[in-house]
Amino acid sequence: MDNKLKSGFVTIVGRPNVGKSTLMNQIIGQKIAITSNKPQTTRNKIQTVFTDERGQLVFVDTPGIHKAKNKLGEYMVGVAKRSISEVDVVLWIVEPTTYIGATEQQIALQLKNVKVPVILVINKVDTIKKEDVLKAIDTYKDIVNFDEIVPVSAKKGDNVDELVDTIFKYIPYGPLFYDEDTLTDQPIRQLVAEIIREKALHALSEEIPHGIAVTIEQMNEGKKIVDIVATIICEKDSHKGIIIGKEGAMLKKIGTNARFEIEKLLEQQINLKLWVKVKKDWRDSDFLVKNFGYDQKKEFEL
């Protein structure tokens, strides 16, 4: 690679559940960030890396901007807002609608003061008629001084290559930040914990929305079979019973689904043991929020 390469940081913002993680995974070509039909799935600033002959894009997937209801929510919103000012390009992802809600209005206010290019990405266009895509563009086009507006389907991959082309237009020339084969800066343990949390979110009912965290207690990498011991943290005793399920059926389902994906990630066999512990109202505790890995100061250390 030569000195004509471009390299820069791109942040992805938007309200919860608009497809930020799905889009990032689609661009990278491999699942790094967990996805769920429940909002506020992403809790940390996740960096993934896309490299080709043009250069390198480092994507920062942030928690959705929303009205914080507890210490965890405050952390998530803080990460999202701070990331906007630290990158070369901002992608704002919205759904194809003709109604601009309160959260979108709040994000628009944040982006009006941004001094870097802002690209509006209208996602989920596969769910509406083509003429309705034009209506959505017309609805949003004047709310912020956008440099580009690009409609995509992150789920199906439609127009995602064109979006990457558009991003590169606004990225400065410079050396690569990461090796060419790097896909993410996330530690393996954190990726494993996030896979377990994703499978729990998929399996559990609405009774347990986001009051869970996952910690990796033990992981002996380097052996033929990797032994992993993880704990699912919940907020109530009643939640613990639901997570375990009748005769352990729910916990077994979560473990089986997680094991399959972790083995794909590690490319080797694993032995996964899951435990469940109750930490009452942990999302309202500064200490526990930080203890479970959601430390805003740590997120932005250089």
Secondary structure, 3 states (H helix, E strand, C coil): CCCCCEEEEEEEECCCCCCHHHHHHHHHCCCCCCCCCCCCCCCCCEEEEEEECCEEEEEEECCCCCCCCCHHHHHHHHHHHHHHCCCCEEEEEECCCCCCCHHHHHHHHHHHCCCCCEEEEECCHHHCCHHHHHHHHHHHCCCCCCCEEEECECCCCECHHHHHHHHHHCCCECCCCCCCCCCECCCHHHHHHHHHHHHHHHHCCCCCCCCCEEEEEEECCCCCCEEEEEEEEECCHHHHHHHHCHHHHHHHHHHHHHHHHHHHHHCCCEEEEEEEEECCCHHHCHHHHHHCCCCHHHHCCC
